[in-house]
């Protein structure tokens, strides 16, 4: 089961957030040998979505994934609004995909 982490994004501003992947015991997951991806949408099952740039930290043993969007990307988001998002890891040796983090993203409007 994926952990829940709710995020906030300011429309028109660069966005960056680190999330840490842990197992059911609360221990950090070593992400060596994994790739990651993330996306957000207005609702579960939506036909359109926004890819979030997701990358494993340079020290994969920390279990940290950095999520980023450019100011141009956030400027196109509806605001005020809420989106749902998922973060996946893929084990490169077996191609096993696991959803590790999910949550709600609240987008705050710009002036």
C-alpha positions in Angstrom: 0.0 0.0 0.0 1.3 3.4 -0.9 2.1 6.1 1.7 0.1 9.3 1.6 1.8 12.7 1.2 -0.3 15.7 0.4 1.5 18.6 -1.4 0.9 22.3 -2.3 2.0 24.0 -5.5 1.9 27.7 -6.2 0.6 28.3 -9.7 3.3 29.9 -11.9 6.2 29.1 -9.6 8.8 26.4 -9.8 7.9 23.4 -7.6 10.2 21.0 -5.9 9.5 18.5 -3.1 11.4 15.6 -1.7 9.5 12.5 -0.6 11.0 9.5 1.2 10.0 6.0 0.4 9.7 3.7 3.4 8.5 0.1 3.9 5.7 -1.1 6.1 8.0 -1.1 9.1 8.9 2.6 8.5 12.4 1.8 7.3 13.9 3.8 4.4 13.9 1.8 1.1 17.2 1.7 -0.7 16.3 2.8 -4.2 19.6 1.6 -5.9 18.6 -0.2 -9.0 15.2 1.6 -9.3 13.8 4.2 -11.6 10.9 6.4 -10.7 8.0 8.2 -12.3 5.1 10.4 -11.2 2.0 12.0 -12.6 -0.9 14.1 -11.5 -4.5 14.4 -12.7 -7.8 16.1 -11.8 -9.2 12.8 -10.7 -8.5 9.1 -10.6 -9.1 7.5 -13.9 -8.9 10.8 -15.8 -7.8 10.6 -19.4 -5.4 13.5 -19.3 -2.6 14.0 -16.8 0.6 16.0 -16.1 3.9 14.2 -15.9 5.8 15.2 -12.8 9.6 15.0 -13.2 10.7 12.4 -10.6 14.3 11.4 -9.9 16.0 9.2 -7.3 18.4 11.2 -5.1 22.1 11.0 -5.9 22.4 8.8 -2.7 19.8 6.2 -3.5 20.2 4.6 -0.1 18.3 7.6 1.5 15.1 6.5 -0.2 14.5 10.1 -1.4 12.7 10.9 -4.6 12.7 14.5 -5.8 9.5 15.7 -7.5 9.8 18.9 -9.7 7.7 21.0 -12.1 8.9 24.1 -13.9 7.1 27.5 -13.5 5.8 27.1 -17.0 4.2 23.7 -16.1 2.6 25.0 -12.9 1.3 28.1 -14.8 -0.9 25.8 -16.9 -2.5 24.1 -13.8 -6.1 25.0 -12.9 -6.2 27.0 -9.7 -7.5 27.1 -7.1 -7.9 23.4 -7.6 -7.0 20.0 -6.3 -5.3 17.2 -8.2 -4.4 13.6 -7.2 -1.0 12.2 -7.9 1.0 8.9 -7.7 4.7 8.1 -7.5 5.9 4.8 -8.9 9.3 3.0 -8.6 10.4 0.4 -11.1 13.0 -2.2 -10.3 15.3 -2.2 -13.3 16.3 -5.9 -13.0 12.7 -7.3 -13.0 10.6 -4.4 -14.4 8.4 -4.7 -11.3 6.4 -1.5 -10.8 5.2 -0.4 -7.4 3.1 2.6 -6.4 4.9 4.0 -3.3 3.4 7.4 -2.7 0.0 8.9 -3.5 -1.9 12.0 -2.4 -3.6 15.2 -3.1 -1.9 18.3 -4.6 -3.6 21.6 -3.8 -2.8 24.3 -6.4 -2.8 27.9 -5.1 -3.7 30.5 -7.7 -1.3 33.3 -8.9 -2.3 36.9 -9.1 
